[in-house]
């Protein structure tokens, strides 16, 4: 728990694929459009896979209030086949791109825990605990993303297993 009492929002799903295959999809920005449960991604600018902390990958985005823009995602967590996380920064075309506080302090991350032979529990987390309280409140402390996160994990499952969601029960719980 963070010092202000808020917790990151987390959604988990059991995926019948090895952690290495799942990690490979998460580390490849060109896969993110297929995984996007928010509907905001438009494609990858960066074509190379993430290889460690300090990497930056750029994604094309769309949001009705901003139109088309880019987000520069700074990789802040990287443990091969176990954990990957990034902090988005307003990029080209975003109205906050030139603001001194363009790095808002929110973080997306994925934890991968093997669950028997060939299966993995994947937990997606959204942590907005370091952004201003009024912004956290406007997004219900990040809970507005829960449905999108569930959809992202469903899409990740389908990408890694080749099965549609109805073909098996994959949810590990929230």
N, C-alpha and C positions, 0 to 999 in steps of 0.2 A: 504494500500500500504506500502511496506517495504521502509526503508530509502534509498535504492539504486534505487528505482523506479520500481522494478520488482514485479510482482504479482504471487501468486501461480497459477498453472494451475488447472482449475476446470471444471468438467463435471457433469451435473445433469440429473436425470431421475425420473419420477413419477412411482412408483411401487404400484400396487394394493394389498398392504399387510400392516399390522400394523407395526409401528416402532419397537415394541418389537420383532417381528419375524425376521425382517431384522437385528436388532442389534445382536440377538442371533447368526445368521449366521456369521456376521462379527467378533464377539468375539470368535468364535470357529475356531482355527487354522486348524482343520481337514476338515473344509468346504472350505478353501482357494484354494485348488487345483481345485475344481469345479468352483470357481469364477474367476480364473486367466485368464485374457485377454491377458497377455504378452507371455504366453507359456514358461516362465522361471521356474515356480514352479514344483517341483517333488514330494512334499508331506510334511506333517508335522512331525517334530521330537517331538514337544510338543503336547500332547494329551489333556491337560486340557484347558478349556475355560479361556479367559482373565477375570480377576475380578476387575482390577483397575490399576491406575497409578503405575508404578514401576514393574509391571509384565514384564517378558521377554518370548517371544515365538520364537521357532527356526523352521525355514523352510529349507527344502532341495531345492536347486536351480541348474539350469544349464544355463551356458552362454558359447558360443563357445570360447571366449577368455580365460575363466577360467576353463572350464570343470565343473565337479560336485563340489559343495561347499555348505556351510550353511550360512544363515543370521540369526543373533540374533536380533530380533525386540523388542526394548524397548518401552513399552507403556508409552506415555507422555501425552495423553489426554484420559479421560474416564468419560463420563456422561451417566449413564444407559439409554438406548433407545434413546439417543440424539446425542452423539458424541464419536468417538473412533479414536485414532491416534497413530502412532508409528514411531520411528526413527530406520532404519536398521543399523546394525553394522556388518562389515565383520566377519564371523565366521569360524568355522573349514573348512579347505580345500581352503579357499579364499586366493589369493596371498597377500592381505592386512591385513590378520587376526592378525598378530603380529606387525603391524605398529602402532606407537603412535597415528596416526590420523585415526584409523580404523572406528571411528564414523564420518561420512562425513558431517552430519548436514542436510541431507534431510529428509523430513517427508511425510508420507502418512496418510491421515485422511478422515473420512466419517462423514458428518453431516446429521442428519435425522430430517425432519420437517413434522409433520402430515399435511395431505392435505385432509380434509374431513374424513368421517367415513371409516376406513379400508384402507387408502392410505397414502403414504409417499413420499415426495420429498427427494431423496438421492443425495447428492453432494459429489463426490470424489474429493479430492484435492491432488496435488503433489506440495510441496514447496521445491524448491532447492535454495532459496534466500541466504542461509548461506554457500553455497559451493563456492570454488574459481571461479572467473569469467571465466577462460578458460574452466573449466569443464561445467559450465552453458552454455557457448557458444556451446560446443560440442554436447549438447543435446537440443539446441534451447530453452534455459530457461525452459526446462521441456516439451515443446510442442511435443517432439518426443513420449511422452506417451499418447497423447490424444486418438488415435484409440484404444490402449489397455485399457484405462480407460472406453471408451464407451462399449467395449466388456465385461469388468468386470461388469459394471452395468447391461448390458443385461443378463449376466449369473446369477447375483444376483436376477434379476427380475424372471427369469425362475425357479431358485431354490425356491424362496419364494412364487411364485404363481402357479407353476406346469404347466405354459403355455409356449409354444414356442414363440419367439419374434414376429412372424407374426400374432399371435392371437389377438394382441391389439396394440394400439399406446401408448407407454410408455415414450417417450422422453420428458423431461421438457425443454430441451434447454441446450446450452453450455454457 
